[in-house]
Amino acid sequence: MKKILAIDDEKAIRLILETSLKKKYNVTTKNDGEEGYNWMVKEKIIPDLIICDIQMPNLDGYEFLKRVRNSGFFGDIPIIMLSGEEQSKERVKCYQLKAQDYLTKPFNPVELIELIEKNLDSKIRVRNYGLNSGDKYYYYRMGALDFMTETTDASEIETRLKEKFLSREDF
C-alpha cells in the first residue's frame, strides 16, 4: 500500500484527507510542515507522495516545499499543494518551487485521488526541472519518460555519455 503524508493545520481537512484516502493508501497526517518534515527525518520514512497545505504555522507550505526539494533523500517525492487561495500567483509560486500539482480548498476528494494516481504513476513526470539533454535521454532509455521534451540527436548524446564515463579516472 502506497504511503501518503498529508500536512494541514486544520483538523477537519486532515480528517477529510485521512477518511477519503485510507481505503486505498496508508495515510499519515501532520499539523504543519515542521512536524511533517521532522517525522520523515526521525522515522526515516520516505512517503510515496505528500499533500501539503500552504498557510500553516511554524513551517508553511512554501518553506516545507523548499526544504524537501533541497534535501538529498526527499527531493523526488511528488507533492500536491493545497490552498484556499485560488490566485494564479500562488499556483505559479508552487510550480516554481517544483510542486507537481495544486488543488484549491474546498476540494473534491475524487479529484484529489485522480491527482494522486497521476503522480504515483510509475513514469516520471518531468516539468523540465533542469534536466540536461543527457539526463533526459538517460531517463528516456530507461523507459521513465514517455517523451523527449526537445528534438535530440540520440547517437550524439550516447557518444558523449560514453566518452564522459570512460574518461573517469576512478575506474
Helices and strands as residue ranges (DSSP letters): E 3-7, H 11-21, E 26-30, H 33-43, E 49-53, H 61-70, E 79-83, H 88-96, E 101-104, H 109-120, H 133-142, H 154-166
